[in-house]
Amino acid sequence: MAVKQLSVFIENRHGMLAEICSALASAGIDIRALSLAETPDYGILRLIVSDTDKAYETVRATGRSAKINHVLGLRVDDRPGGLSAPLSLLTEAGFDVEYMYAFIGENKDFADVVMRVKDTAAAEALLRDKGYTLID
């Protein structure tokens, strides 16, 4: 049930993000969530989109390097401590979170969290067994 995420390697220069977003919009692709990590020279744009395969082809057609990977999607209560409990559970089980980002969708009672761990399937199984809701 892992979430498909598009990762795009981009130069850190004026207008780069706008170019990618424009290309996706022209292809009819909706961006559901994004994260941008940058250094002085480059960045990694991580996207959850309405059609990951089409977005991959669209980005590649612009000449940029991209890849699709699978990440863990988790729904947590939007309240203080809502993220703390599942993170503690993962930590106690030996999982390291490589990166994560979160967003609030239409239902304001929940936040959706996207995270990268080495063994997505095992982390999903652990969280599911403890009653957490996974997203795809």
Z-matrix of the N, CA and C atoms (Angstrom, degrees):
N
C 1 1.444
C 2 1.529 1 110.97
N 3 1.300 2 118.38 1 15.33
C 4 1.453 3 121.61 2 -178.18
C 5 1.534 4 111.05 3 -59.21
N 6 1.295 5 115.38 4 153.73
C 7 1.460 6 122.82 5 178.04
C 8 1.526 7 108.31 6 -88.11
N 9 1.334 8 116.33 7 136.23
C 10 1.463 9 120.14 8 175.10
C 11 1.524 10 108.23 9 -84.64
N 12 1.313 11 114.75 10 127.24
C 13 1.462 12 121.35 11 -179.01
C 14 1.524 13 108.93 12 -121.86
N 15 1.306 14 115.82 13 139.58
C 16 1.457 15 121.65 14 175.07
C 17 1.517 16 108.84 15 -99.73
N 18 1.324 17 116.95 16 125.13
C 19 1.464 18 121.99 17 176.32
C 20 1.524 19 107.90 18 -111.16
N 21 1.328 20 116.06 19 129.85
C 22 1.453 21 121.92 20 -176.64
C 23 1.523 22 108.57 21 -123.64
N 24 1.323 23 116.17 22 127.85
C 25 1.459 24 122.19 23 176.26
C 26 1.525 25 107.01 24 -88.22
N 27 1.346 26 116.67 25 121.15
C 28 1.462 27 119.50 26 -177.19
C 29 1.525 28 110.84 27 -130.17
N 30 1.315 29 114.38 28 148.95
C 31 1.457 30 120.19 29 173.52
C 32 1.522 31 108.42 30 -70.99
N 33 1.319 32 115.54 31 146.48
C 34 1.458 33 120.26 32 176.48
C 35 1.525 34 107.81 33 -87.59
N 36 1.332 35 113.88 34 83.67
C 37 1.462 36 119.43 35 178.35
C 38 1.523 37 109.44 36 -141.88
N 39 1.294 38 115.22 37 158.94
C 40 1.457 39 123.47 38 -176.41
C 41 1.530 40 111.57 39 -54.72
N 42 1.334 41 115.98 40 127.86
C 43 1.452 42 121.94 41 172.91
C 44 1.518 43 116.53 42 86.85
N 45 1.321 44 117.95 43 -4.91
C 46 1.465 45 120.63 44 -175.93
C 47 1.532 46 111.71 45 -61.57
N 48 1.313 47 117.22 46 -47.27
C 49 1.462 48 120.71 47 -179.44
C 50 1.525 49 110.77 48 -62.83
N 51 1.306 50 117.19 49 -41.72
C 52 1.467 51 121.10 50 178.80
C 53 1.529 52 110.95 51 -62.23
N 54 1.330 53 117.48 52 -38.50
C 55 1.466 54 120.95 53 179.04
C 56 1.527 55 111.60 54 -62.61
N 57 1.310 56 116.01 55 -44.40
C 58 1.462 57 120.01 56 -179.23
C 59 1.528 58 110.38 57 -66.86
N 60 1.311 59 116.39 58 -45.54
C 61 1.472 60 119.89 59 179.41
C 62 1.525 61 111.08 60 -62.14
N 63 1.310 62 117.54 61 -37.71
C 64 1.464 63 121.69 62 178.52
C 65 1.529 64 110.70 63 -65.95
N 66 1.324 65 116.98 64 -42.06
C 67 1.470 66 120.57 65 178.76
C 68 1.527 67 110.27 66 -62.62
N 69 1.323 68 117.05 67 -42.99
C 70 1.460 69 120.60 68 178.83
C 71 1.527 70 110.80 69 -65.13
N 72 1.314 71 117.01 70 -42.36
C 73 1.468 72 120.68 71 178.58
C 74 1.528 73 110.96 72 -61.47
N 75 1.325 74 116.83 73 -43.26
C 76 1.467 75 120.88 74 179.50
C 77 1.529 76 111.80 75 -62.62
N 78 1.330 77 116.15 76 -28.60
C 79 1.469 78 121.23 77 178.85
C 80 1.528 79 112.08 78 -86.68
N 81 1.338 80 117.28 79 0.45
C 82 1.456 81 121.13 80 179.04
C 83 1.519 82 114.15 81 76.72
N 84 1.318 83 116.48 82 25.55
C 85 1.466 84 121.68 83 -177.43
C 86 1.522 85 109.25 84 -99.69
N 87 1.325 86 115.27 85 128.13
C 88 1.465 87 122.19 86 179.87
C 89 1.526 88 109.42 87 -92.98
N 90 1.318 89 116.92 88 129.12
C 91 1.463 90 121.81 89 175.23
C 92 1.515 91 107.62 90 -86.35
N 93 1.321 92 116.59 91 120.69
C 94 1.459 93 122.19 92 -179.36
C 95 1.516 94 111.78 93 -92.84
N 96 1.333 95 116.63 94 -35.00
C 97 1.471 96 121.70 95 178.73
C 98 1.517 97 107.58 96 -157.50
N 99 1.338 98 115.34 97 152.62
C 100 1.456 99 118.63 98 175.47
C 101 1.512 100 110.79 99 -151.69
N 102 1.306 101 113.02 100 157.24
C 103 1.455 102 122.06 101 175.34
C 104 1.517 103 106.65 102 -140.79
N 105 1.313 104 116.89 103 139.56
C 106 1.453 105 121.37 104 178.26
C 107 1.517 106 108.63 105 -128.65
N 108 1.320 107 115.79 106 116.86
C 109 1.464 108 121.86 107 174.87
C 110 1.521 109 106.43 108 -108.81
N 111 1.316 110 116.32 109 132.68
C 112 1.456 111 118.19 110 -175.04
C 113 1.513 112 112.88 111 -134.59
N 114 1.324 113 113.11 112 158.10
C 115 1.458 114 123.06 113 170.84
C 116 1.529 115 104.96 114 -124.34
N 117 1.314 116 118.90 115 179.07
C 118 1.467 117 118.36 116 179.40
C 119 1.531 118 114.15 117 -59.91
N 120 1.335 119 118.46 118 -25.87
C 121 1.463 120 120.83 119 -174.45
C 122 1.524 121 115.47 120 -107.61
N 123 1.315 122 118.29 121 -27.99
C 124 1.455 123 120.13 122 -175.48
C 125 1.523 124 110.06 123 -150.89
N 126 1.329 125 114.71 124 172.20
C 127 1.453 126 120.53 125 177.10
C 128 1.516 127 110.70 126 -144.40
N 129 1.313 128 115.38 127 163.11
C 130 1.453 129 121.08 128 172.35
C 131 1.522 130 106.72 129 -118.82
N 132 1.311 131 114.79 130 116.85
C 133 1.454 132 122.71 131 179.03
C 134 1.524 133 107.10 132 -97.42
N 135 1.313 134 116.38 133 120.64
C 136 1.461 135 121.51 134 178.70
C 137 1.518 136 108.00 135 -110.72
N 138 1.327 137 115.71 136 130.00
C 139 1.458 138 121.10 137 -173.26
C 140 1.521 139 112.03 138 -131.88
N 141 1.310 140 115.66 139 139.20
C 142 1.450 141 123.17 140 164.53
C 143 1.528 142 104.06 141 -108.16
N 144 1.320 143 116.38 142 122.26
C 145 1.465 144 121.13 143 -172.93
C 146 1.527 145 110.84 144 -130.40
N 147 1.315 146 115.13 145 170.40
C 148 1.462 147 120.72 146 -178.00
C 149 1.526 148 113.09 147 -70.56
N 150 1.322 149 118.54 148 -26.82
C 151 1.465 150 122.62 149 179.21
C 152 1.527 151 107.62 150 -145.00
N 153 1.319 152 116.04 151 93.85
C 154 1.466 153 121.22 152 -173.36
C 155 1.522 154 112.34 153 -64.08
N 156 1.315 155 117.75 154 -42.72
C 157 1.466 156 120.19 155 -178.32
C 158 1.527 157 111.26 156 -64.65
N 159 1.321 158 117.01 157 -43.21
C 160 1.470 159 120.72 158 178.28
C 161 1.529 160 110.45 159 -66.26
N 162 1.334 161 117.02 160 -38.82
C 163 1.464 162 120.73 161 177.98
C 164 1.530 163 110.48 162 -63.69
N 165 1.327 164 116.43 163 -40.32
C 166 1.466 165 120.57 164 177.46
C 167 1.527 166 110.19 165 -58.51
N 168 1.314 167 116.99 166 -49.24
C 169 1.468 168 121.04 167 -179.82
C 170 1.529 169 110.76 168 -63.14
N 171 1.320 170 117.03 169 -39.59
C 172 1.460 171 121.43 170 179.71
C 173 1.523 172 111.31 171 -63.05
N 174 1.326 173 116.28 172 -46.43
C 175 1.466 174 120.36 173 -179.93
C 176 1.523 175 110.85 174 -66.76
N 177 1.319 176 117.55 175 -42.72
C 178 1.468 177 121.08 176 179.42
C 179 1.532 178 110.57 177 -61.95
N 180 1.334 179 117.06 178 -34.21
C 181 1.458 180 120.85 179 179.51
C 182 1.530 181 112.02 180 -66.51
N 183 1.336 182 116.64 181 -19.72
C 184 1.475 183 119.94 182 177.06
C 185 1.529 184 111.06 183 -85.91
N 186 1.335 185 117.01 184 -1.22
C 187 1.460 186 120.73 185 178.21
C 188 1.516 187 114.20 186 90.47
N 189 1.309 188 117.10 187 9.60
C 190 1.468 189 119.77 188 -178.82
C 191 1.519 190 111.06 189 -97.47
N 192 1.305 191 115.24 190 152.33
C 193 1.454 192 122.29 191 177.37
C 194 1.527 193 108.99 192 -80.37
N 195 1.338 194 116.03 193 132.74
C 196 1.466 195 120.63 194 -179.18
C 197 1.520 196 108.99 195 -147.87
N 198 1.315 197 115.21 196 158.02
C 199 1.460 198 119.78 197 172.93
C 200 1.517 199 109.17 198 -150.28
N 201 1.311 200 114.01 199 155.68
C 202 1.458 201 121.05 200 176.71
C 203 1.524 202 107.04 201 -104.56
N 204 1.320 203 115.78 202 131.07
C 205 1.462 204 119.50 203 173.68
C 206 1.519 205 108.96 204 -135.17
N 207 1.313 206 114.62 205 169.15
C 208 1.459 207 120.55 206 -178.06
C 209 1.516 208 109.96 207 -107.10
N 210 1.315 209 114.51 208 132.79
C 211 1.458 210 121.45 209 -179.12
C 212 1.520 211 108.65 210 -127.88
N 213 1.296 212 115.34 211 165.56
C 214 1.462 213 121.58 212 -179.97
C 215 1.523 214 108.90 213 -87.54
N 216 1.316 215 116.30 214 131.73
C 217 1.460 216 121.91 215 175.56
C 218 1.519 217 109.29 216 -113.19
N 219 1.305 218 116.41 217 126.45
C 220 1.464 219 121.81 218 -174.56
C 221 1.520 220 109.98 219 -132.13
N 222 1.308 221 116.98 220 135.87
C 223 1.463 222 122.08 221 174.82
C 224 1.524 223 107.82 222 -101.05
N 225 1.324 224 115.77 223 127.45
C 226 1.467 225 120.78 224 179.39
C 227 1.522 226 109.29 225 -125.48
N 228 1.326 227 115.64 226 156.71
C 229 1.458 228 120.09 227 175.38
C 230 1.517 229 109.09 228 -64.07
N 231 1.337 230 115.92 229 135.46
C 232 1.462 231 120.28 230 177.78
C 233 1.522 232 108.46 231 -85.33
N 234 1.324 233 114.09 232 82.09
C 235 1.468 234 122.36 233 -179.73
C 236 1.521 235 107.46 234 -155.85
N 237 1.308 236 118.28 235 162.33
C 238 1.464 237 119.67 236 176.28
C 239 1.530 238 110.82 237 -57.11
N 240 1.299 239 117.06 238 127.10
C 241 1.460 240 122.23 239 -179.82
C 242 1.517 241 114.45 240 90.19
N 243 1.325 242 117.70 241 -3.40
C 244 1.462 243 120.44 242 -178.36
C 245 1.518 244 113.70 243 -60.81
N 246 1.304 245 117.39 244 -31.37
C 247 1.459 246 122.00 245 179.37
C 248 1.522 247 112.13 246 -93.51
N 249 1.305 248 116.50 247 -25.85
C 250 1.459 249 121.51 248 -175.78
C 251 1.528 250 113.01 249 -59.86
N 252 1.317 251 117.39 250 -45.28
C 253 1.468 252 120.94 251 -176.09
C 254 1.528 253 112.68 252 -63.10
N 255 1.342 254 119.89 253 -50.83
C 256 1.463 255 117.53 254 179.47
C 257 1.533 256 113.06 255 -66.56
N 258 1.339 257 117.21 256 -32.78
C 259 1.465 258 119.06 257 176.67
C 260 1.522 259 111.13 258 -66.31
N 261 1.321 260 117.06 259 -39.72
C 262 1.465 261 120.47 260 176.88
C 263 1.521 262 110.59 261 -63.26
N 264 1.312 263 116.35 262 -41.46
C 265 1.462 264 121.14 263 178.16
C 266 1.534 265 110.85 264 -60.77
N 267 1.317 266 117.04 265 -46.24
C 268 1.458 267 120.79 266 178.15
C 269 1.524 268 111.67 267 -63.27
N 270 1.322 269 116.55 268 -42.10
C 271 1.461 270 121.10 269 179.71
C 272 1.521 271 110.94 270 -62.30
N 273 1.326 272 116.69 271 -46.61
C 274 1.465 273 121.03 272 179.90
C 275 1.525 274 111.95 273 -62.02
N 276 1.340 275 116.93 274 -28.98
C 277 1.462 276 121.39 275 179.31
C 278 1.528 277 112.33 276 -85.90
N 279 1.334 278 116.75 277 0.06
C 280 1.458 279 120.56 278 175.90
C 281 1.517 280 116.14 279 92.80
N 282 1.322 281 117.81 280 9.67
C 283 1.466 282 120.66 281 178.58
C 284 1.522 283 110.35 282 -84.06
N 285 1.316 284 116.04 283 137.18
C 286 1.458 285 121.96 284 172.30
C 287 1.525 286 108.36 285 -106.46
N 288 1.309 287 116.93 286 132.20
C 289 1.459 288 121.82 287 177.10
C 290 1.525 289 107.42 288 -88.48
N 291 1.330 290 115.96 289 118.40
C 292 1.464 291 120.86 290 -179.17
C 293 1.528 292 111.47 291 -76.59
N 294 1.325 293 116.22 292 -40.52
C 295 1.460 294 122.24 293 174.05
C 296 1.511 295 107.84 294 -162.86
N 297 1.315 296 115.31 295 164.06
C 298 1.460 297 120.11 296 177.32
C 299 1.514 298 109.89 297 -159.89
N 300 1.322 299 114.72 298 159.44
C 301 1.452 300 122.06 299 172.01
C 302 1.517 301 107.32 300 -152.30
N 303 1.311 302 116.49 301 160.12
C 304 1.462 303 120.70 302 -174.50
C 305 1.524 304 109.65 303 -138.07
N 306 1.315 305 114.28 304 159.35
C 307 1.456 306 120.59 305 177.46
C 308 1.518 307 109.30 306 -154.42
N 309 1.307 308 116.33 307 158.70
C 310 1.457 309 121.90 308 177.77
C 311 1.517 310 107.40 309 -110.60
N 312 1.321 311 115.82 310 126.26
C 313 1.463 312 121.73 311 -179.28
C 314 1.516 313 111.55 312 -89.73
N 315 1.303 314 115.16 313 -148.78
C 316 1.460 315 120.83 314 -177.34
C 317 1.523 316 112.27 315 -68.32
N 318 1.327 317 117.20 316 -34.91
C 319 1.461 318 120.95 317 179.41
C 320 1.525 319 108.53 318 -88.04
N 321 1.307 320 116.67 319 108.38
C 322 1.466 321 121.80 320 -174.96
C 323 1.522 322 113.61 321 -73.84
N 324 1.341 323 117.91 322 -2.44
C 325 1.464 324 120.99 323 178.08
C 326 1.524 325 112.29 324 -82.30
N 327 1.341 326 116.58 325 -13.35
C 328 1.451 327 121.19 326 -175.89
C 329 1.522 328 111.00 327 -129.22
N 330 1.308 329 115.65 328 154.40
C 331 1.456 330 122.22 329 170.14
C 332 1.523 331 106.52 330 -119.00
N 333 1.299 332 116.19 331 142.66
C 334 1.454 333 121.33 332 175.77
C 335 1.517 334 108.04 333 -101.54
N 336 1.319 335 115.49 334 132.45
C 337 1.459 336 122.35 335 -176.09
C 338 1.518 337 108.27 336 -119.29
N 339 1.310 338 115.72 337 133.31
C 340 1.459 339 122.36 338 175.36
C 341 1.515 340 106.25 339 -112.63
N 342 1.340 341 116.53 340 129.12
C 343 1.463 342 119.14 341 179.24
C 344 1.513 343 110.65 342 -143.00
N 345 1.298 344 113.74 343 151.28
C 346 1.464 345 121.72 344 178.03
C 347 1.519 346 108.23 345 -107.10
N 348 1.325 347 115.64 346 123.12
C 349 1.461 348 123.43 347 172.73
C 350 1.526 349 106.62 348 -129.67
N 351 1.326 350 116.70 349 160.48
C 352 1.468 351 119.69 350 -176.52
C 353 1.523 352 113.00 351 -63.40
N 354 1.306 353 118.58 352 -41.82
C 355 1.465 354 121.88 353 -177.90
C 356 1.523 355 108.90 354 -117.87
N 357 1.319 356 115.49 355 85.37
C 358 1.464 357 121.40 356 -176.20
C 359 1.525 358 111.70 357 -59.25
N 360 1.324 359 117.25 358 -44.16
C 361 1.464 360 120.54 359 -177.01
C 362 1.523 361 111.45 360 -62.46
N 363 1.323 362 117.80 361 -42.41
C 364 1.474 363 120.87 362 179.76
C 365 1.523 364 111.10 363 -67.67
N 366 1.333 365 117.43 364 -39.59
C 367 1.464 366 120.71 365 178.64
C 368 1.522 367 109.96 366 -66.01
N 369 1.322 368 116.96 367 -40.65
C 370 1.465 369 120.49 368 177.34
C 371 1.523 370 110.86 369 -61.76
N 372 1.327 371 116.66 370 -44.02
C 373 1.472 372 120.56 371 -179.68
C 374 1.525 373 110.88 372 -61.05
N 375 1.323 374 116.63 373 -43.53
C 376 1.460 375 121.01 374 178.95
C 377 1.528 376 110.93 375 -60.94
N 378 1.323 377 116.16 376 -48.91
C 379 1.465 378 120.09 377 -178.33
C 380 1.528 379 111.78 378 -65.96
N 381 1.308 380 116.81 379 -40.54
C 382 1.461 381 120.80 380 178.65
C 383 1.532 382 110.48 381 -62.67
N 384 1.338 383 116.29 382 -43.48
C 385 1.469 384 120.68 383 178.74
C 386 1.527 385 112.26 384 -61.52
N 387 1.324 386 116.63 385 -27.99
C 388 1.473 387 121.28 386 179.34
C 389 1.530 388 112.08 387 -91.47
N 390 1.332 389 116.99 388 6.62
C 391 1.464 390 120.26 389 173.55
C 392 1.508 391 116.47 390 91.26
N 393 1.321 392 117.66 391 10.55
C 394 1.458 393 119.65 392 179.31
C 395 1.533 394 110.78 393 -81.93
N 396 1.317 395 116.18 394 151.82
C 397 1.453 396 122.27 395 178.83
C 398 1.522 397 109.22 396 -93.32
N 399 1.324 398 115.56 397 125.58
C 400 1.460 399 121.30 398 177.24
C 401 1.516 400 108.44 399 -99.38
N 402 1.313 401 116.21 400 150.59
C 403 1.467 402 121.13 401 179.34
C 404 1.515 403 108.98 402 -115.61
N 405 1.330 404 114.96 403 156.25
C 406 1.464 405 119.52 404 176.77
C 407 1.516 406 110.10 405 -133.71
